[in-house]
């Protein structure tokens, strides 16, 4: 399990998922990452910083956005 910093690219309020770019990765983007439902939709704007918890570093389907910061 690991916690990584990322930047929000886009947010889907219907599915409550995000597309994001993990800090330190040059050009890779992750899509359809689950966002914790306790995070308000109004805070999920492109460019915001995210904390992403990876339960399995090699399987992005098992990741969740757990925090938003400026």
Secondary structure per residue as TSV (DSSP state, phi and psi in degrees):
chain	resnum	aa	ss	phi	psi
A	1	X	-	360.0	137.8
A	2	X	E	-147.7	154.3
A	3	X	E	-112.0	128.6
A	4	X	E	-130.1	152.8
A	5	X	E	-88.2	142.0
A	6	X	E	-147.5	169.1
A	7	X	E	-117.2	135.9
A	8	X	E	-75.2	127.7
A	9	X	E	-95.1	-50.3
A	10	X	E	-155.1	161.0
A	11	X	E	-133.0	134.0
A	12	X	E	-105.3	105.5
A	13	X	T	-70.9	-21.1
A	14	X	T	-74.4	-50.1
A	15	X	T	-86.1	-12.5
A	16	X	T	53.5	53.0
A	17	X	E	-127.8	164.1
A	18	X	E	-134.4	154.1
A	19	X	E	-105.8	136.7
A	20	X	E	-149.9	163.6
A	21	X	E	-118.2	120.6
A	22	X	E	-75.1	133.0
A	23	X	T	-60.0	137.8
A	24	X	T	93.2	-16.1
A	25	X	-	-96.0	130.3
A	26	X	S	-65.1	-53.4
A	27	X	S	-135.2	8.9
A	28	X	-	-89.0	136.8
A	29	X	E	-118.1	145.4
A	30	X	E	-109.6	138.7
A	31	X	E	-121.3	156.7
A	32	X	E	58.5	40.4
A	33	X	E	-86.8	129.2
A	34	X	E	-61.6	139.2
A	35	X	E	-111.9	133.3
A	36	X	-	-59.0	133.6
A	37	X	T	-68.9	-13.0
A	38	X	T	-81.2	-5.9
A	39	X	S	-87.0	125.1
A	40	X	-	-68.2	138.0
A	41	X	G	-56.4	-34.3
A	42	X	G	-64.6	-21.1
A	43	X	G	-87.8	-12.5
A	44	X	-	-94.6	71.7
A	45	X	-	-109.7	145.5
A	46	X	T	-51.9	138.5
A	47	X	T	97.3	-17.4
A	48	X	-	-68.3	151.1
A	49	X	E	-79.2	145.9
A	50	X	E	-129.8	150.8
A	51	X	E	-108.6	124.2
A	52	X	E	-119.1	127.0
A	53	X	E	-96.0	122.2
A	54	X	E	-105.1	114.0
A	55	X	S	-73.9	-33.1
A	56	X	S	-135.9	112.0
A	57	X	T	-60.9	-20.2
A	58	X	T	-99.4	2.0
A	59	X	-	-133.4	94.1
A	60	X	G	-62.4	-18.2
A	61	X	G	-65.9	-16.7
A	62	X	G	-105.6	34.8
A	63	X	E	-113.7	156.5
A	64	X	E	-146.0	138.2
A	65	X	E	-78.6	121.7
A	66	X	E	-110.9	-13.9
A	67	X	E	-156.2	154.5
A	68	X	E	-124.9	139.1
A	69	X	E	-143.9	162.7
A	70	X	-	-85.0	360.0
